[in-house]
Amino acid sequence: MTLSHTTLTLTLIPAIGICLAMAIYGWRKRPVPGASSFSAFMWGGGVWAMAVLGIRTTPGPTTELFWSLFQYFGIVLIPPAWLVFALDYTSRDRWITPSTIALLSVLPVGTLVALWTNDLHRLFYDPATTETVASASIAGMPYGPLFYAMVTWSYLFILVGSAMLVHLLLTAPKRYRARIVAVLIAIGAPLLSNLLYLLGVLSLPVDPAPYAFAVSGLVFGWALFDHELFDVPPVAPKVAHTIVFEQTDNGVLILDAGGYVVDHNDAATELLELPTDPNGKRLEEVIPSAAKRLSKRDGETVTDELSLSTDPRRYLKVTSTPIRRRTDRQIGTLLTIDDITDQRLREQRLDVLQRVLRHNVRQETNKILGYTEFLEEEVDMDGESEHANAINRAANSLIEWSTKARSIDRTLGPDADEKRVFDVESTVDSIVEDATRTHPEAEIDFEVPPSEPIHCHTSIEDALYEIIDNAIRHNDSDEPSVTVSTEVEDDWVTINISDDGSGLPATERDVLDRGRETPLEHGSGLGLWLVNWSVTASGGSVSIDTGDGTTVRIRVPRANVDAETGETEIA
């Protein structure tokens, strides 16, 4: 052996080791996208390098020919493995099916069959033209048309897979680009050198591709362990958008400026129960019952509700949103379809239950009050019926709860006005006046800054009154005392309502802190729920401190008033 021959032979050993190590690592990571095909790719490189080592170290025409044929088990595995890796790694795994794998296997298997039956047709290589026995390897023989057919389909697979990676490189976020470049270098090192060798650009005594797999393995290793090649697969925004479009439970229809459907997802077909592909049809043909309402206001977002006469009946919410270019020109419309059947049925049940319960509670409570009056008349005129009074108080509490529930439904229902600007001073003054009229025995003091506007839900007045009323009703003192004050900080106004009572029970505070009640622990009424819902709807928060009495702090958004124009701006 010459020195150059020995050097070339020894160079193959690390290439084999690196390829097989990477193949084993990829196989162990096979649940991760791209890992299985990566393992196959590296295994193909390892087999190729191993066969070349066999050619260079085992003398004799028979063994040399065997290794020359054996190397193609690795060579034909590399292109399809690379294509599957590219599909998987670029989130196009929907194309990786048993049928696809079988189709991709046809050419490699056919190539191996043609190679090992070459003596019958001599279309892969022609040994008859080789006179030197020592050159029994295929590398020393003229190639036939089937060899060039193999090269063509191999590099076609490689080109398609590489194009996917280049597209991912151009569209993925920057944090992924280093690893994608590494992957492209890893595939480019052996295959580009092989292509240049076949084209005669590289004048070398041997094909450099098997040796270059050592470079591939090292680059892949760097990408694996330093850049999370498989641990964090890259997702390009366009690919992510496609995945979301296809996998979302919401139906999606995309219309062009003429009102024709240009794209849709499977969820839209299922929700609308469309018998045929809607692409190319006008909206009037797809959703005739809602087409006019959805398109009656061009350039605006419109929402409509559909009721499908199916068995069982289903309810859908369809939202029409204009699609605009940067020039603000509308080029189409996006329709999103939500199945709100469960929500609509739940609302119907709650509505019926609320109306029936409210009606029956008031009706039966009025009966209780009526019978209580008869009971009180039967009691000795000089005495007083403690039990009748208890019944009377309970009945009045039921009526109060029913009235409060109706107030909550009216002020916080879906049809209620959302928010407006309130002046803290005038609002608190009006509430204090009402509370004083209801509780003349109470002392209510308030100090609030004049002309301080807040931006709150329309129910905030009921919520503030509820806190003051609750502070007075649950105060054991003969002369309850309540103080209202405010604090202004940046974009927020905090309204403090303090009393000198015994303090709010822990069960009430816990219910509001958790935001829900449990079967074994619940609040005594609806008042604090009204406060919580109202402040939350206003974009604020509620906190409660207890000690010497109770202090309820309501923090709500401040509204700024322009001194020159007098216009109110939300902070």
Summary of the structure (lengths in Angstrom):
residues: 571
radius of gyration: 39.8
end to end distance: 85.2
largest distance: 138.5
contacts: 1704
relative contact order: 0.05
helix: 56%
strand: 17%
